């Protein structure tokens, strides 16, 4: 008998509280093993299998989120580099025009978004955006629900970036510096502020609109549409928070009312691929 076998033999004697393992004891153990409660064992195995599947799903989700945020970080790094290059170009142009003090000085403008750290805060700010041509017509409760999951402020920061972008885009249109759509503005921004074009979708897929287009119809002033409702396919993507992906749906009505309407701010609406 090897050392390991002897140790196992000794441990088994202690567990059974016997001096030696006789043939009768071994047969009794074999019988007990055969008549053990199989349903209980199977239930335990099912529970362990279910737990393992859950852990694997969680691991897959975490890997997906990690990849998503890595891509986001790369995008914002590229955006920062582009903005820095644009700043250096403007500084050189101002210096060449004989205005070096304007090129390299900095004046802090009043920032109306400075104290906004949640969608509850944003609700208080919305009325002050109307004179600037950005009008919220949606359901406030859908917007406030995002606060429940936006623990690190990702969605509210992105929402504010998008609103800044809309303000800048509208200003460029009003000043005559840009004469095309928001999509083209994001591709070649001329204003003070923009966001990566990947954050914006100008329309929904045909299958989504055929099946769930009614979810994209939001209230608007009667001067926009005599029915008081308008379809808003264009939307900004406000990031991914676990299984939720908030969206901001808008209507660009600058050519008629000189305003941009935010008809919806909330959870991702139903699309064909999730039906």
N, C-alpha and C positions, 0 to 999 in steps of 0.2 A: 504494500500500500504506500503510495507516495505521500509526501508531506501535505499536499493540498487535499488529497482524498481523506487523510486522517483528520485534518482540521474540520472538514465538512462532516465527517462521521461523528466527531465529538460534538459539534454544534447541534446536529440533529438529535443526538442522545439527550443533550441538555434541554432542547425544546420539548422533547417528548417525555422527559423526566424518567428515562429508563437506563438500566446499566448496560444493556447491549441490544442491538437490533436483531431480533430473531426473525425467522421466516414468517411467523404468524403476524408480527408487527408490520412487516413490509407488505404482506397481503392485505392487512387491514387498511394501510395507507393507500394502496392501489384502489381498493374498493371505495374509500372515501373520495378519492380523486374522480372516479367514474360517476359517482352519485352526487357530485357537488351541484349547487344551484346554477345551472347553465344560463337561465334567463338573466340572472344577476350579472354574470360574467359578460354576456352578450350586450347587456345594457351599458355596462362600463366601457366596453369596446366601442359601442356606438357613440357614447359621450366623448371618448377620447378622439375618435375620428372626426366628430363634429368640431371639437375644439381645435384640432390640428388644421382643419379646413378654414376655420375662422382666422387662425393665426396667419395662414398662408395668404388669405384675402387681405388682411391688414398689411402684411409685408408688401404685397403687390401694390396696394394703394399708396403706401409710404414711398415706394420706389417711384411710382408715377408722379406723386407730389414733388419729390426731390428733383426729378427730371424737369418738371414744369417750372419750379422756382429757379433752377440753374439756367434754363433758357430765358426766363424773365430777367435774371441778373445780367446775362450777356446782352440782352436787348437794351437795358437801361444804361449799361456801360457804353454801348455803341452810340446811344442817344446823347450821352454826356460828351463823348468825344466829338460828335457832330456839332453840338451846341458850342463847345469850346472853340472849334475851328471857325464857326460862324462869328463868334465874338471877336476872335483875333482878326478876321477879315474886316469887320466893321471898324475895329480900332485902327487898323492900318489905313483904311479909307478916310477916317476922320482926321488922323494925324497928317495924311497927305494933303487934306483940304485945309490945313492950317489950324486945326482945332485939337491939338494934343491934350488940352485940359479936359475936353469933353470925352475924348477917347478913353482916358484912363482914370477918370473920376467916377465916383459911385454915389448916387443919392438913393436912400431907402424910401421907396414909395409906401404909402399906407396899404397894408394888405388886409382886405376884408375877410380873407379866409384864415387869418392867423389863429383865431381862437376856435376854429371848427375842428373838433376831434371825433365827432360821431355824427350819425345821421339825425339824431335829435337836435344837435347844434345846427345842422344844415337846414332843418325845418325853419328855424328862426331867421336864417339868412335869405331864404328864397324870395321873400317880398322885395328885398333890396336889389335883386337881380333884374326885376322886371323893367325898371327904367333903362337898364343896359341891354334890353332886348332878349333876355333869356327868361322864358315864362314856364313855370311848372304847372301842369294841368292834371297831374295824376293823383293816385290814391296815396295819401300820406302814410297810411298804415303799412302798405307794402314796403315803403322805403324804411320805415322805422324798424320793421322786422329784421332787417339786415344787422342791426346792432346786436341782436341776440347771438350771432355767430362771429361777428367781426371783432374778435378779441384783440387782435394785434393791429387793427386799424388799416389793414390792407385795402379793403373796399372803399372806405371813406376817402383815403388819400387818392386813390385812383379816380373816384368820382369828382373830387375837387380838381384834379389835373384835367379831366375831360371838360368840366365847366370853364376852367381857365382857357382851355383850347377853344371852346365855342365863343367865348368873349373876344379872344384874339382874332379868330376867323371872321366874326361879324364885323369887328373894327376894320379889318383889311378890306372887306367887301364894301363897307360904307365909305371908306377913304378912297376907293377905286384902285387899291393896290393888288386886288385879286378879283377876278371876274368869273371864276368857275366854282365847281362844287366843293363841298367839305372834303370829299375823297381826294380830289386833286390838290387841295390845300395841304392835306396831311402828307401827300407824296412829295410836295415841294413847298414846304412852309415858308411864307414870307413875313409872317407876323412875329410877335414877341414870344408867343407860346404855342407849343404843339405837343402831340403825343405820338408814339410809334403807330404807324398805320395798321400794325397787326392788332391793335386794340379796337379797331373800328370795322364794322361790317355795314356796307351801304344797303344791303338787301338780304332777305331770307331766301332759302332754297324754294323752288317751285312746289316740291312735295310738302314742305312745311306750311306754306301759305294755303295750299289746297286743303290740307287737313285741319290746320290750327290758325288760319289767318284771322279768325274772329278774335283770338286772344291779343292780336296786335292792333286792335281798334281802340283808340283812346279819346277822351274828351278834348275839344278845342273850342275857342271862341267862335261865335257864328260868323264873324267876318272871315274866318278861315274856311269854314264849310257850313252851309246853311242847315245841315243836319246836327251840327254841334259835335260831330265825331269825325275822326280821320285815321287812316291806316298809317302806322309808323313802323316800317321795316328796319330802317337804319338804327343801329344801336352800337353803344360802346360796351366793351367787355371789361368788367371790373375785377378780374382775377378769379381765383379758385379758392374756396374755403371748404376744405373737406369735400363733401359731395355736392356742395352748393356753389353756383357760379353766377353771382349777381350781374344784372344788365341794366343799361340806361337807354331807353328807346326815345328817339327824337324825331321831330319834323322840322326840316329846314324850309322856312317860309319867308326867307329874306326877299325874294323877288316880288312878293305881294304885300305882306304886312310888316316887313323889315324885322321880323322876329324869328327866334328859334324856340320851338316848344318841346319841353320834356314831358312826354305823356306817361312815362312809366319808369320807375326806379325800384327794382326789387329782384326777387329770385328769377333765375332763368325760366323763361316761358317754355311751354311744351314744343318740342320739335319732332319731325318725322322719325328720326333715328332713335328716339326714346319712347316712341309709342308702344 
